[in-house]
Amino acid sequence: MKNTSKYQLKCVQCGHITPDFKTWFAQKQCCPICGNKQSELIYFADYEQLNELFKTQPTSFWHYFDFLPLMDRKNIISCAEGAIPLERWSFLEDYAKNTQNIDCQIYVYRNDLNGGTNSFKDIAASMAASIFKENEISQYCIASTGNTATAYGKYLSLAGINAAIFMPDNAIEVSQAEISSYGQQVYRAKGDYTCAKKMAADYATKFNVLISSGNIDPIRVESKRTMVFEWLRMLGKMPDVYVQAISGGTGPLALDKAVRELDGKISQSVKLPKMLMIQTDKCDPMVQAWEKAKSNNFPDGYQNDYPIIDNPPTEISILATGNPATYPIVSQLIRRSGGDFIRVKESKIADIARIIAYERKTHVGPASAVCFLGLLEAIKNRQIESGQTVLLNMGEGIKRAPAFLNRLGHHIQLVATVEDCTLANMKENSKNLWDNLLSITF
């Protein structure tokens, strides 16, 4: 019988096939045979059609509609997300050349320019809202540290879908205000992110409401994998090295899924890049687990041995995942890619953000600053080689953390008379910024 759908979901554990999202939601988003919560999408499309799509500029990630799990275009909820530039940042290349004699190309994927809420969560929120609309879902709940909550709050509101959003007590207040302004219900949990997730789960059970299944949610993975389509369109190849700040880990999951999906099905060579995942010293459970595993030569079961940090002291709320439940999956991907987990000093995020503001006239959020610090650490440790193409998956812009902008001011002087003033010198200011950043080992 001819298949009338575009896709199906396959359980990664037992292989059971779920025909569509309507059935997936009815199954409480898990496999009815083995109970596993992770399933992957399989499409019936001709992947060679991507070559034609690569020739035209998209207006959103829905450019790849035939490779996304929505049946009817009329259900699309979009704010022009996913059609973002991939920029070459030469000052980072100069840093690699001048400090370590590494000749490489460094590109930045500008998620801060996404339509919607200017974060890399907008793509997943757009797909979720569209799929929920198509399947007549009217209620949803989610726990989030900030960016996901804000994106889902906006996009579900656009679709007329009620959302109960649970956030930890250290979440940015402006995010809560923004979400509630869309008409959605925000619950501020008296505790950390783990507490917020527990409350969301209890809420879903009490009211029989659909709940986010987190970083392994196929909606999130399928939407984010389109970033690989865009890299191939803009670069014509895969990067050799991929860098991102990590909290939960949907990024590497989506990257791996896209590579496995496309390999051998399109004319371009598609391979998994070395993945470098960055955390700060104020919330680094994945780094701690990785360092322990590496020092013991990755013993059997290493992926299941990770610490849980209650109420991590980080000021970057969107990276405050102290219980890294996806580490068992993500760590194996990083190892297979030849990658690494890297720790950076949270105290240096304002320093690197100031340099980016000077060099690119771009304001990055604190999580994005963590990613850039990780790049510098990788260069210092020669985890990047000459001839490689490096891609940084930049997170949020300053809009997502407006208070962070207050920390970026420098060479501001209080003067009583003009006699206290000197001529401005941007080059000298730039040198001082770099000297200050590099004065302390990251």
Sequence and secondary structure as in RCSB ss.txt:
>XXXX:A:sequence
MKNTSKYQLKCVQCGHITPDFKTWFAQKQCCPICGNKQSELIYFADYEQLNELFKTQPTSFWHYFDFLPLMDRKN
IISCAEGAIPLERWSFLEDYAKNTQNIDCQIYVYRNDLNGGTNSFKDIAASMAASIFKENEISQYCIASTGNTAT
AYGKYLSLAGINAAIFMPDNAIEVSQAEISSYGQQVYRAKGDYTCAKKMAADYATKFNVLISSGNIDPIRVESKR
TMVFEWLRMLGKMPDVYVQAISGGTGPLALDKAVRELDGKISQSVKLPKMLMIQTDKCDPMVQAWEKAKSNNFPD
GYQNDYPIIDNPPTEISILATGNPATYPIVSQLIRRSGGDFIRVKESKIADIARIIAYERKTHVGPASAVCFLGL
LEAIKNRQIESGQTVLLNMGEGIKRAPAFLNRLGHHIQLVATVEDCTLANMKENSKNLWDNLLSITF
>XXXX:A:secstr
    SSEEEEETTT  EE  HHHHHHTTSS TTT    EEEEE S GGGHHHHTTS  SSGGGGGGGSS S GGG
   SS S   EEE HHHHHHHHHHH    EEEEEEGGG TTTSSTTHHHHHHHHHHHHHTT  EEEEE SSHHHH
HHHHHHHHTT EEEEEE TTS HHHHHHHHHTT EEEE SS HHHHHHHHHHHHHHHT EE  GGG HHHHHHHT
HHHHHHHHHHSS  SEEEEE SS HHHHHHHHHHHHHTTTSSS     EEEEEEETTB HHHHHHHHHHHTT  T
TGGG     SS   S GGG  SS TTHHHHHHHHHHTT EEEEE GGGHHHHHHHHHHHHS  B HHHHHHHHHH
HHHHHTT S TT EEEEEE  BGGG HHHHTTS  S    SSGGG     HHHHHHHHHHHHHTS  
